[in-house]
Amino acid sequence: MTTKNQSVEFRVDNAIAYVTLNRPDQGNAINADIVNDLVRIAHLCDNDPQIKVVLLSANGKMFSVGGDLALFSTMGDQIRVTLKGLADQLHKAISLFARMDVPLVIAVNGIAAGGGFSLCLIGDYVIAAESAKFTMAYTKAGLSPDGSSTYFLPRLVGLRKAQELALANRTLSAQEAADWGLITRVVPDASLKEEARAICQSLANGPKHAQAVVKRLLFCSPRNGLEEQMEIEGREIANTAASVEGKEGIRAFIEKRTPRF
């Protein structure tokens, strides 16, 4: 399935799902079209057995400036109801992307602000161009954060740094974001697309079931005690070892060859 000329473009090629924000003239500002497209696409990515990795990126010079404040300004007395509905849809998409079995790679070009910043936090692997910048910016507009940022941000960078980003609206360069643990890697601007595709291909060549288990283990770890987490680990490594992928991976290791997942 391929969709073009929509607020979010979508295509699948060689087991990689390409999800691309596509409002470049508006800085990929998040509106109802974008969030509704993201929900629909997230459902597809979560349920298509042919997909092994998802790449989220953006057309234009910016990743996303966040919520469409020009749109918000037209909502008048309906802003409370309308914006809650918009946030609900965004959160539905984020939940699906975060909890789907396959890895989510995010490639960040230009500015990632507000809701765009929040989207970056949900990736399993986040790669950014050297020129990328990251800022929450919510309180600059008199708003509070959304898009899962108050969940993921303290877990990624710690409470004090999260407070600085959310309250003081500090802007981070791509390298600072990597140093803080907000993203995974920084690459030259010209290499962003190529490097992102290479990461996706590497993940697509990996064991899909084991990668899904890794995602679940890391997701549940913060709420579990040591013994509970180890019990889950023990059950899951036994399950993965007994799977077709696990048997192939063990054989390939013994035979000193590349596994065929």
C-alpha positions in Angstrom: 0.0 0.0 0.0 1.3 3.4 -0.9 -0.3 6.8 -0.2 1.0 10.1 -1.7 0.0 13.7 -1.5 -1.5 13.3 2.0 -0.6 14.9 5.3 1.4 11.7 6.1 2.8 9.7 3.2 3.1 5.9 3.6 4.7 3.1 1.6 6.1 -0.3 2.3 9.2 -1.5 0.5 11.4 -4.6 1.3 9.7 -5.1 4.8 10.3 -1.4 5.7 7.3 0.9 6.3 8.1 4.5 5.4 6.0 7.0 7.3 6.6 10.6 6.3 5.1 13.8 7.7 4.1 15.8 4.7 3.1 19.4 5.5 6.4 20.9 4.6 5.1 24.4 3.9 3.6 24.5 7.4 6.7 23.0 9.1 4.8 19.7 9.4 2.6 21.4 12.1 0.4 18.8 13.7 -3.3 19.1 12.8 -6.3 16.7 12.6 -5.2 15.4 9.2 -1.8 14.4 10.5 -3.0 12.7 13.6 -5.8 10.9 11.8 -3.4 9.7 9.2 -0.9 8.6 11.9 -3.6 6.5 13.7 -4.6 4.8 10.5 -1.0 4.1 9.5 0.0 3.0 13.0 -2.8 0.4 12.9 -1.4 -0.9 9.5 2.1 -1.1 10.8 1.0 -2.9 14.0 -1.0 -5.5 12.1 0.9 -6.2 8.8 3.0 -9.3 9.2 5.1 -8.3 6.2 6.5 -5.2 8.0 9.6 -5.7 10.0 10.6 -2.1 10.8 9.0 1.4 10.6 10.8 4.6 9.6 9.2 7.9 10.6 10.7 11.0 9.0 9.5 14.3 7.5 9.5 16.1 4.2 10.9 19.6 4.0 13.4 21.5 6.1 11.8 20.8 9.5 10.8 17.6 11.3 7.8 19.2 13.0 7.2 22.5 14.7 4.6 20.9 16.9 0.9 21.7 17.2 -0.7 23.9 14.5 -1.1 27.0 16.6 -2.7 28.9 13.7 -5.4 26.2 13.8 -5.7 26.4 17.6 -6.3 30.2 17.3 -9.4 29.6 15.2 -11.1 27.2 17.7 -12.6 29.9 19.9 -14.8 28.6 22.7 -14.5 25.1 21.3 -10.8 24.8 21.9 -11.1 22.7 25.1 -13.2 20.1 23.4 -11.5 20.2 20.0 -7.9 20.1 21.3 -8.7 17.3 23.7 -10.0 15.3 20.7 -6.9 16.1 18.7 -4.6 15.1 21.6 -6.6 11.8 22.1 -6.0 10.9 18.4 -2.3 11.8 18.7 -2.0 9.7 21.8 -3.7 6.8 20.2 -1.2 6.8 17.4 1.8 7.2 19.8 0.5 4.2 21.9 0.3 2.0 18.8 3.7 3.0 17.5 5.3 2.6 20.9 3.8 -0.8 21.6 3.9 -2.4 18.2 6.2 -5.4 17.9 8.5 -4.0 15.2 11.2 -1.4 15.9 10.4 2.3 15.2 13.3 4.3 13.7 12.9 8.0 13.6 15.0 10.3 11.4 15.0 13.9 12.5 15.8 16.8 10.1 15.7 20.4 11.2 13.7 21.5 14.2 11.6 19.2 16.4 9.5 21.3 18.7 6.4 20.8 20.8 4.5 17.8 19.6 7.3 17.1 17.1 9.7 16.9 20.0 7.3 14.5 21.7 7.2 12.3 18.6 11.0 11.9 18.7 10.8 10.3 22.2 8.9 7.2 21.2 11.5 5.8 18.8 13.4 2.7 19.5 16.3 4.2 17.5 16.5 7.9 16.8 18.9 9.3 14.3 19.3 13.1 13.7 21.0 15.3 11.2 23.7 17.6 12.6 21.5 20.7 11.9 18.5 19.3 13.9 17.4 21.1 17.0 15.1 19.9 19.8 13.0 22.1 22.0 9.7 21.5 24.0 8.4 25.0 23.5 5.0 24.3 25.0 5.1 26.9 27.8 6.3 29.5 25.4 2.8 29.4 24.0 1.2 29.1 27.5 0.6 25.3 27.0 1.5 22.2 28.9 3.2 19.2 27.2 1.4 16.3 25.5 2.3 13.5 23.1 3.8 11.2 25.8 6.7 13.7 26.6 6.1 13.8 30.3 6.2 9.9 30.3 9.3 9.3 28.2 11.4 12.4 28.8 12.2 11.8 32.5 13.0 8.2 31.8 15.4 9.2 29.0 17.2 12.1 30.5 16.3 12.2 34.2 14.0 14.5 36.2 16.3 17.6 36.4 17.1 17.7 32.7 13.4 17.1 31.9 12.5 20.1 34.1 14.9 22.3 32.3 13.6 21.3 28.9 9.9 21.6 29.9 10.0 24.7 32.1 12.9 26.7 30.7 12.5 25.6 27.1 16.1 24.9 26.5 16.9 24.2 22.9 19.4 21.3 22.3 21.6 20.8 19.3 21.6 17.4 17.8 24.9 16.6 19.5 23.6 17.8 22.9 20.5 15.7 22.4 22.7 12.7 21.8 24.9 13.5 24.8 21.8 13.8 27.0 20.5 10.4 25.8 17.5 12.0 24.1 18.5 10.5 20.7 20.7 7.7 19.5 23.1 9.1 16.9 24.0 12.2 15.0 25.0 12.1 11.3 25.9 14.7 8.6 22.8 16.3 7.1 23.5 14.8 3.7 23.7 11.3 5.1 20.5 11.3 7.2 18.3 9.4 4.7 21.0 6.9 3.7 22.0 6.2 7.3 18.3 5.8 8.4 17.6 3.4 5.6 20.7 1.4 6.5 19.6 1.1 10.1 16.2 0.0 9.0 17.6 -2.6 6.7 19.8 -4.0 9.4 16.8 -4.3 11.8 14.7 -5.8 9.0 17.3 -8.5 8.6 17.1 -9.3 12.3 14.9 -11.7 14.3 11.4 -10.1 14.4 10.1 -12.1 17.4 13.2 -11.5 19.5 13.1 -7.7 18.7 9.5 -7.6 19.8 10.4 -9.2 23.1 13.2 -6.7 23.6 10.7 -3.9 23.2 8.3 -5.4 25.7 11.0 -6.1 28.2 12.4 -2.6 28.1 8.9 -1.1 28.2 7.8 -3.0 31.3 11.1 -2.7 33.2 10.4 0.6 35.0 7.3 -0.7 36.8 8.8 -4.1 37.8 10.9 -5.1 40.7 14.2 -7.0 40.1 12.8 -10.5 40.7 9.6 -9.9 38.6 11.7 -8.6 35.7 14.1 -11.5 35.8 11.2 -14.0 35.9 9.8 -12.4 32.7 13.3 -12.5 31.2 13.7 -16.2 32.0 10.4 -17.0 30.4 11.1 -15.0 27.3 14.6 -16.2 26.6 13.2 -19.8 26.9 10.5 -18.9 24.4 12.8 -17.2 21.9 15.3 -20.1 22.1 12.5 -22.5 21.2 11.3 -20.4 18.3 12.2 -20.9 14.7 14.3 -17.7 14.8 16.0 -18.8 18.0 16.9 -22.2 16.6 18.3 -20.6 13.4 20.3 -18.1 15.4 21.9 -20.7 17.6 22.7 -22.9 14.6 24.2 -20.0 12.7 26.4 -19.1 15.7 27.7 -22.6 16.0 28.2 -22.9 12.2 29.9 -19.5 12.2 27.6 -18.0 9.5 25.1 -15.2 9.2 21.7 -16.3 10.4 18.8 -16.2 8.0 15.9 -14.6 9.8 
